[in-house]
Amino acid sequence: MTGTARETLAGDLKKEYEGGASIRAIADAHGRSYGFVHRMLSEAGVALRGRGGATRNKPGS
């Protein structure tokens, strides 16, 4: 995947990830591998969450 299609997909993946979706959930939804989604997010400059993602540091924990 190259060019405009890659940039468009990277933008879509970034929006989903920043909206709280996990890399694994995004990969499943798009029929892609975890590694592909991780690489695309990294290339898009996304600050990746640590293990545990959005569930970490919830009030009352």
C-alpha positions in Angstrom: 0.0 0.0 0.0 1.5 3.3 -1.0 0.7 7.0 -1.7 -2.6 8.6 -1.1 -4.4 5.3 -0.1 -1.7 4.7 2.6 -2.0 8.3 3.9 -5.8 8.1 4.0 -5.8 4.8 5.8 -3.2 6.1 8.3 -5.4 9.1 9.1 -8.4 6.8 9.6 -6.5 4.5 11.9 -5.1 7.4 13.9 -8.6 8.8 14.5 -9.8 5.4 15.8 -6.8 4.9 18.0 -7.0 8.5 19.4 -10.7 7.8 20.0 -9.8 5.0 22.4 -9.8 1.9 20.2 -7.0 -0.6 20.8 -4.5 -1.5 18.1 -5.9 -5.1 18.2 -9.5 -3.9 17.8 -8.5 -1.7 14.9 -6.6 -4.5 13.2 -9.6 -6.8 13.5 -12.0 -4.2 12.2 -9.9 -3.5 9.1 -8.8 -7.1 8.4 -5.1 -6.1 9.0 -2.4 -7.5 11.3 -1.5 -6.0 14.6 2.0 -5.2 13.3 0.6 -3.4 10.2 -1.6 -1.2 12.3 1.1 -0.5 14.8 3.5 0.5 12.0 0.9 2.7 10.3 0.2 4.5 13.6 3.9 5.0 14.3 4.5 6.4 10.8 1.6 8.8 11.4 3.3 10.1 14.4 0.8 8.8 17.0 1.9 8.7 20.6 1.2 5.0 21.4 -0.3 4.2 24.8 1.4 1.8 27.1 0.1 -1.7 27.8 -3.4 -1.5 29.3 -4.3 1.4 27.1 -7.3 3.6 28.0 -8.3 1.5 31.0 -5.2 2.6 33.0 -5.6 5.1 35.9 -9.4 5.0 36.1 -10.9 6.7 39.2 -11.3 4.3 42.1 -8.5 2.0 40.9 
